[in-house]
Structures are given as structure tokens and as C-alpha cells.
């Protein structure tokens, strides 16, 4: 066994995190946790995971659920395509694989939302297979251990890092090895100010020897995220508010929002025209309700919410009048949930 693996596994026995999906008897739990953990911190995921497993304790239960219930359970985790893909995949597994997550790696790869990283994680942790994996934590750890100068987020860098993950894989212990690397990256080999003096691999870390640990991994420069301004119409009549359901595909697919549209200049002045262009009905602006700001992966948005009256009949099929007391039953993104809270 390579020294990297043996030292790491010894450390993991003493310092590995206790997490609700570890050593879970059902591979489904590993699958759910790995999808939730994409782009999301562990401490954020834990309560969502526990709630999810109560609502959908197995794959058949998830497959039978309707999409709105699934999105409601996911609300607040973001990146909602993960939830939709998980739901779609559960339906496929229930129909094609008898409700059991397939052990065949090609079958796993064929499921929506399961890529190379997730396949490796499920195979090693749930099925005890000798498969490497590579998430953000592992990418950072290997970039430092071997002082990789290639862009870690480039095809060439990915190839190098996947190779290093596989080369040091201890046979029969891949699951613990992959989880140990994840824990090391989450608790010791931090993105900023890594805790090198506490690291069990300090003596064999090339970046530590060369004083380049703060410079690894090397990542491509990010483009500055554009900023957009939207105006939202909050239309309340007889204890009901008008909501719009977003298209199934794309950002926040299937989620509900207050009718809104991008404006170029003054949100108050541009609201009426923008809403009419987007939804084909007219509104009369009343008073300002509040302002919400949010940063998505590739852009930032500021939404100005206004109380409005409907000046013509809304006929868009994706618009729905909802009782104010039932707003919590409609899954929303963070911006619209904050606006909904303003109404309370």
C-alpha cells in the first residue's frame, strides 16, 4: 500500500467525521448524499438529508412522489436540476432495475445527474468497489500533494488528477480512502490557510516542501459575473397572490416565482412595460415592497418587488392564483421566498 494511503487511512480511523450517510446499509443513502453535497457544504446538507430520507426512505418512494413535493423538500439547497435529475433517475431505477441502484458502472453512468465523480463515490462507498473519485476537495488535495502546476479545471489537469487518485488507491479500501481524502480536504487541506502542521501527509506533500500550497490548485481565471436588475409584481386579490411557474428546463426549473422581468434602468418606471412584455397582461404599480439581492453561479441579480394591481386579466397558462396561507407549499428559489416572507 502506498505511504500516502496508509498514513491517510490511519488518520481517518481517528479523525474521520461521523455523518448520517456513512455506513448506511442502503446505497440509495450514499447516492442522495453525494448529489446533495455537490456545490454544497456538509453542515448545510445534513438536515436536508435527514428530512429527505424521512420523506423518501427508498427509491420507490422517491419515484412515486410528484415533482413539486420533491422540489419543496429540496428548497434552499439550490442547483435544483440536481433534485429533478434525482427524481428522474429514481423513476428509471424503479422501472428498469427493480428499485435497487444498479451495481454495473455503465448502468450507473446512464442515470440522469450521475457523472464520473458520482459513479466513483457510489461504487467505492456503497458497493465497496476499487474505484477512484475526484471532487473539489480531492482535486485540491492531490494538486498540493503532487504540486500539480496544470490547471486543475482543465481537461489536461483533470486527467493528471484522476490518474493520481487511481494510482494511490488502496485495494479493498477505496471507500474509506475516498472519504478520508474528502475529510482531509474539508478539515485540514482548506482552500485558504491550510492547516499543514496538523496534516498526516505533511512530510510527503510536494507543495508544502516547495512553499506553494497556497498557490494550488491552479485554476483558470474566472470572468466577472454580470449583474442584472429585475422588477417583480406582487399582485394580491381577495387573499390570493399571483405566482408564475418557471419552465421545467433551465435555472430554477419547475419552481414558482412572483411575475418579474429584467429592467434596464429605473425598476419603478420600467415595471409595467416589462411585465406586460413578459406575461402579456398589464399591472398598475402601487407601493414598493422591498429589495432582494442574490448571487447565482454565473450572474448576480437585484430584484425590486412592488405591490401591484392587475389592470388586465392574466391568461398565461403558467400563472396561478395562490392563497397567501399556502405560499409555503409552493417551492421557490431564495429570492422569491424572501419576497414571500415580506408578505407575512
Secondary structure, 3 states (H helix, E strand, C coil): CCHHHHHHHHHHHHHCCCCCCCCCCCHHHHHHHHHHHCCCCHHHHHHHHHHHHHHCCCHHHHHHCCHHHHHHHHCCCCCCHHHHHHHHHHHHHHHHCCCCCCCCHHHHHCCCCCCHHHHHHHHHHCCCCCCCCCCHHHHHHHHHHCCCCCCCCCHHHHHHHHHHHHHCCCCCCHHHHHHHHHHHHHHCCCCCCCCHHHCCCHHHCHHHHHCCHHHCCCCCCCCCCEEEEEEEEEEEECCEEEEEECCCCCCCCCCEECCEEECCCCHHHHHHHHHHHHHCCCEEEEEEEEEEEEECCCEEEEEEEEEEEECCCCCCCCEEEEEHHHHHHCCECHHHHHHHHHHC
